[in-house]
Amino acid sequence: MVGLSPDALRARNERAPAPVRTEPPAGFDPWVEVNPETLRRNAARASELGGGRPVLGVIKNNAYGLGLLEAGHILDGHPAIHALAVVKVDAALALAGAGLVVPILHMGTASDGDLRELVRAGVRPSAFQENDPDRMSRLAAERGRPVLVHVYLDTGMGRMGIPSYRALPWLERLAAAPGVEVEGT
């Protein structure tokens, strides 16, 4: 809270009641029901709110509980969806192997071996690490064809991505790297 000193915050938190945790009843088996048309309608609405621009469907963490492959198949081929994105290598490879038409974007870190496997499977990696221009260029040379990448730009959250204040010289290096094609940001 604004205006409270660290000591005042600590004292307030010490007075707060402990959270109550309960166990589900024996035999309780939770489930999620997904209405495919609602998910598609939400994608169309997101595109509409963005002025008709295509949407990157971020379905990380098992599509937030909806089911990775289920959500992937529901959104695949939808006119508003430009690509689907995940954070984990295994999720990207699962989507790539699911016969989807839409491009798959990996938005996380990857070892050189994982990067090779992702690109071999047709997954677009995100570039944001300092050495990614060199890594992507080496991979393109190994493959004998360009590597399509998306730039992961950190505009202020500080989680992942190349910080915006350092991005320009890095982007120039990435754009000039032989065999690297920047497909999006």
N, C-alpha and C positions, 0 to 999 in steps of 0.2 A: 504494500500500500504506500502511496505517496505520502511523505511527511512523517512516517514513523521511523524512529531510530532502530538500529538493529536490536538493541536491548528491549525496546517496546514491542517489536515484532516477536521476539523470542518469548516474552512474557505472555503475549496474546495467544501464541501457539500452545504454550504450556497449559493455558486455561481451556483450550478447545477440547471438546469431548473426543474420546478415542472412537475411530470408525467401528461400526458394528458389522461383523462378518457373520453371515449365516451360510450353512451348507444347504445345497438343494435337497429336496426330499428324495428318499431312496427311490431308485428307478426313474428319476427325472431325466429325460433325454432331450435337451434343447435342439431346436432346428431353426433354419432360416428359410423363409419362402421368398423366392425372387420372381417378380413379375417381369418377364422379358420385355414386354411392351413399355412398361414404366421406365425401365433402364434405358431403352432406346429413345423414349420421349425426353428423358432427362438429358441425354447426349445432344439431341436436336435443340433443346432449349438452351443448353450451355453454348452451343454454336451461335444460336440466334442472339443471345446476350452479348456475344463477342463480335457482333456485326457480321455474322455469317462466316466467320473464320473457322477453319477446321480445328477439331479438338484432339488433344493428346489424351487418350483415356488411360489414366494412371490407375492400374489395378494391382498395385503392390500388396504384399501381406495377404495373399490368397484373396485378392479383390476385396479387401476389408471384410472378409468373412463370407462373401457371396460365392466363393469358389473360383479359383483362377481360370480353369479351362471353361467352366460354365459361362462366366462373364466374358471371357475372350470370344467364345463362339457367338454369344448374343450380340456383341458389339462389332464383330468382324463384318466388314463390308458395309457398315452403316455409313451413309453419305457424310455425316458430320464428323466421323472418326477418321483422323489422318493416320494415327498409329496407336499402338498400345505400349505402355511403359511399365517396367517392373524394376526392382532394386537388386534382387538376388539373381545370381548367375543361373541357378537351377530353375528358377521360375521362367527366366528368359528362354532357356533351352527347351523347357516344357512347352511354352507357347510356340516356339519356332517349329517344334515337332508335331504340333497339333493340326497342321494343314490349314492354318489361317492365311488369308489373302493380305490382310493389313500388315504393314511393317511393324516390327517389334524393336523397341528401344530399351537398352539396359542403362539405367540411371545410377549405377553404383560403381564401386571400385572393382577392379578385376586384375588378377595376376596376369603375367604375360601368357601363361598356358591357358587360362580361362578366356583371355582376350582372343587368342587364336581360335578357341573352340566356338566362342560367340560369333565371330566374324564368319567362320566356316559354315555355321548354321544360318547365316543370313541376318543375324541380329545386328542392329546399329549400336555401337558403343557410344557412351558419353565421354567426351574429352573435357577434362578439367584439371588434371594433375600437371604439375610443372613439366614433367618429362613426356607427357602424352604426344606432343608433336613428333618427337623422335620415335616413340614406341609405335605409333600408328604408321609412320613412314616406313619403319623397318618391316612391319607386318605387311604392308602393301607390296614392298619389294619381294618378300618371301612368297607372297601369293601371285605376284605378277599381275595384279589388278588393283584398282583403287579401293580404299577403305572409306565407307560412308560413315561420317560421325555427326553427332549433335553436340554442340557446345553446352556445357552445364555452367551457367553463369550465376554466381551468388550475388543477388541484388540487395542483400541486407540481412537475411535470416542467420547467416553464419553457420549453416549446417554443412552443406557440401557445395562444390562448385568453385570455379576460379573467381576470386573476389573482383568485383567490378572495377575497383580502383587500380588493379594490376592487369586487367584483361587486355587492353589494347596491344601492348607489345607481344603478349603471349598469343593473342589471336592472329597477329601478323605472322608469327612463326608457324602457327598451325596452318594458316591459309597457304603459306609458301612451302610447306613440307611436301616433298614429292610423294605422290600417290594418295594423298589425303584429300577427300572432298567433304567440305562442311555442308551438310544437308539441312541443318536447322539449329536453332538455339533454344 
